[in-house]
Amino acid sequence: MTSFAHTSYPSVHPGVQRAIRVFGNIKNLVLRADSARGVAIILLSAIVSTVLVIVNQVIDTYTDGHLMAAWMFMWLVAFSTIALLAAPIRRSVNGFKPAFRSWLTARRERANDERMWEVALQDPRVMAEIQRAVSHN
């Protein structure tokens, strides 16, 4: 007598499902970080972390047992850097945003033109339409 073993294995690996969810979440974060405020916050965080690393290196060479005072000074530098640089960074990002969008638009249009030209090189009808449009203007 023959018997069959029926096993129910998943058709998709759970690790792959998790990876797809992670990449989807990252994509959503990137799309939401498109605003000027998000870019300003990221830029400010990078500057403040750089200043903190530098201050930490300086403090490490001069502490000699005054660790609490050194930490207080480092956090004073961190918060003052945030307070002083928040508005200028936000203004610079707001000024940069239109230029970046126009650059992206020009890049997309150039890529579309190149794709159309590749199609026109293969299809004489498309090339004829392009020549008619150029001669019409």
ZICORFEN-V258782 format. One line per field, one symbol per residue. phi: phi as a letter, one per 30 degrees, with the letter a starting at -180 (. if undefined). A space follows every 10 residues. Layout:
BEGIN
phi=???
END
This chain:
BEGIN
phi=.cbcccccdd dbdddddddd dddddddddd dddddddddd dddddddddd ddddddddde dcdhjcdddd dddddddddd ddddcddddd dddddddddd dddddddddd dddddddddd dccddddddd ddddddd
END
